[in-house]
Amino acid sequence: MRKELESAYDSGYDAGLKGPNTTNCHFSIFSTHEKTKAWKKGKAKGDAKAIKAGRKLFERAARNRED
């Protein structure tokens, strides 16, 4: 079961970072409450990383405009 939870977390992380697709949002990931919870935790982490990366790109672009 541990491996399934890690896989669900990784799928959620991928969905948060790269956006949803048929692999990282497959219905089988949500077959148990525990796997759904792991997916949501990974999704939150991926979302946070994507937002941080986007913020860095925005700041870099703003600095380049100033030059």
LINFEN-V591462 format. One record per backbone hydrogen bond with DSSP energy under -1.0 kcal/mol. NH is the residue of the N-H (numbers start at 1). CO is the residue of the C=O. E is the energy in kcal/mol with one decimal. If there is no record, write none. Layout:
# LINFEN-V591462
NH	CO	E
NH	CO	E
This chain:
# LINFEN-V591462
5	1	-2.1
6	2	-2.3
7	3	-2.2
8	4	-2.2
9	5	-2.5
10	6	-2.6
11	7	-2.2
12	8	-2.3
13	9	-2.6
14	10	-2.4
15	11	-2.3
16	12	-2.3
17	13	-2.4
18	14	-3.0
19	15	-1.2
25	21	-1.2
26	23	-1.1
29	26	-1.8
30	27	-1.1
31	28	-1.3
36	32	-2.2
37	33	-2.5
38	34	-2.3
39	35	-2.5
40	36	-2.5
41	37	-2.1
42	38	-2.3
43	39	-2.8
44	40	-2.2
45	41	-1.8
46	42	-2.7
47	43	-2.8
48	44	-2.2
49	45	-2.0
50	46	-2.5
51	47	-2.5
52	48	-2.3
53	49	-2.6
54	50	-2.4
55	51	-2.4
56	52	-2.1
57	53	-2.1
58	54	-2.2
59	55	-2.5
60	56	-2.4
61	57	-2.4
62	58	-2.2
63	59	-2.2
64	60	-2.1
65	61	-1.7
66	62	-1.3
67	63	-1.1
